Amino acid sequence: MERTRAASVGAGLVGALVFVEFVSGFLQGYYTPLASDIARHLHVNDADVNWFEAAQLLLSALCVPPLSKLGDLIGHQKVLVWSAVLTAIATCGIAFATTFEAYLVFWALQGVFTVWLPLEVALIYRRSAGMDQRAAATRRATGVIVAALQAGAIAGALSAGATSAAFDSLWMVLAVPGLLTVGVVFVIIGFVPDVHERQSGSLDGVGLVLLSSSLLLVTGGLSLVRVLGVGSPWPWIAIALGALVLVPFVAYELQTGDPIIDLRVMRRASMWPVQFTALLFGVSVLGAQIPLSTFAQTDPDVHGYGLGLNSSTVAPIIGGYVLSMLIGALVFARVSQRFTPRACLIGAATLVGVGYASLVPLHHSVAQMAACMVVAGLGSGALVAALPAAAAAAAPEGRTAVATGLTNTTKTIGGSFASCVFGVALATGATHATAASMSGYYTVWIVCSVTAFVAAIGLTFVPRLAFADPAGIEEEIGR
């Protein structure tokens, strides 16, 4: 009886959020097959497209902490609505932008949609209050909406190929996600209830400024490496200054009563490995997507590497990768019940590491690359669903959006840094005006594999029964 109750909690709410996350996934899957087409349209190198991703991930890292905190303070539904409005404006702007600079601005602004999932998990966690199996209910519901996200990514990847083949004008192809994001605004307003009671607290402006300054300096320094080269001192000065800004940030956050990031909670054994994993996971799940697409679309007859696909034929490969992510998201809750949530996280991170490590020797055919990405996708899907649910279970009451948002922040920080580094690596040694270097692709795959294995090791420090419901802990003790 209790199992049925836990499984069905928030069913009406989840139904509305399924559409929201479907569109979120659509945005993440739609543009990747079009990366080379956009580069040709703007007359830039394939490696330059990584800077769109880097700008978006940086803005995501900057906006998710304050928006998550606002959600906890004034209402998760309110913040969800306004973030959807801004995402719709930016997505429509991408369709009509004609210059590299305009694309960069709108692409960055579109990154506000990354706050959707943390706010949705917080809404679900709030709806499940008072239930004996609250953590399990949150994991199940999160798995459902993350599965919708992955289904949207599959639909986005496949739709990109179809619309690219159907329309000669790129703006018409890019208008499709714009229409869907407008629909998201109306769905949230009409079907996601606003039942939040306003809480006391503040945004912690000082902490936000310090954190933003650190991120801007470090990421700006990485960007300068590409512009000025590794021999210039200015990039390294910027990176060092960004790291130094973290010292007063940590000192202030530990002293203030209402920090933007509660470092006292971060130090918990059930929390810091989750955030550490999210940081490293962002390297592969966010930073490696564009390089995967551009490698598949590189002509092997001209450059000696690549698969020679185009935006239409590469879409099924990307769709297969995202389908495996969908499967991973759906099965992680059941696997965590059979074993433990911690074991599920460790196994998922290991799968990601194995998948990317396999790409180093196995990238000479569509079948080889697809097989490697399916392995990585299974682990990635489980992590996308498991990390915010684990953070919500480990967070103090009333701060679930901040905790789940922090997993997105750390993930986007990892992805932002990775995009900058990968952009430099792919451009280094390139011998053609448009194609990136093969040594750069090797760097991408090796870094993604190593970070995933390091994350798996970090997760071993989580207490064995962390994130489990009290009933589950009692059952485990009784065995």
SULLINBEL-V808603 format. One line per field, one symbol per residue. ss: DSSP state (A for helix, B for strand, O for the rest). phi: phi as a letter, one per 30 degrees, with the letter a starting at -180 (. if undefined). burial: 1 if it has 24 or more other ideal C-beta (glycine too) atoms within 12 Angstrom, else 0. Layout:
BEGIN
ss: ???
phi: ???
burial: ???
END
This chain:
BEGIN
ss: OAAAAAAAOOAAAAAAAAAAAAAAAAAAAAOAAAAAAAAAAAOOOAAAAAAAAAAAAAAAAAAAAAAAAAAAAAOAAAAAAAAAAAAAAAAAAAAAOOOAAAAAAAAAAAAAAAAAAAAAAAAAAAAOOOOOOAAAAAAAAAAAAAAAAAAAAAAAAAAAAAAAAAOOOAAAAAAAAAAAAAAAAAAAAAAOOOOOOOOOOOOOAAAAAAAAAAAAAAAAAAAAAAAAOOOOAAAAAAAAAAAAAAAAAAAAAAAOOOOOOOAAAAOOOOOAAAAAAAAAAAAAAOOOAAAAAAAAOOOAAAAOOOOOOOOOOOAAAAAAAAAAAAAAAAAAAAAAAAOOAAAAAAAAAAAAAAAAAAAAAOOOOAAAAAAAAAAAAAAAAAAAAAAAAAAAAAOOOOOAAAAAAAAAAAAAAAAAAAAAAAAAAAAOOOOOOOOOOAAAAAAAAAAAAAAAAAAAAAAOOOOOOOOOOAAAAAAAAOO
phi: .ddddddcdiddddeddedededededdcddedceddddddchbdeddddddddddddddddcdeddddeeddckddddddddddddddddddedcdbbeddeddddddddddddededdddddddddejcdcdddddddddedddddedddddddddddddddddcddddddddedddddddeedddddbcdccdcecdkbdiddddddddddddddddddddeddcjdddddedddddddddddddddddddcddbddbdddddddddcdddddddedddeddcdcddedddddcddddcciajcidbddddedddddddddddddddcdddddddcbeddddddddddddddddddeccbcbddddddddddddedddddedddddddddcdddibddddddddddddddeddddddddddddddidcbdcdddddddeeeddddddddddddddddddeecdiddeddddddddd
burial: 00000110110011011111111111111111111111101101111111111111111111111111111111111111111111111111111010000011011111111111111111111111001011111111111111111111111111111011000001001111110111111011001100010000001100110111111111111111110000000010011001001100110110010111111011010111111111111111111111111111110000101110111111111111111111111111101110011111111111111111111100100100111111111111111111111111111001111111111111111111111111111111010001111101111111111111111101100110111110010000000
END
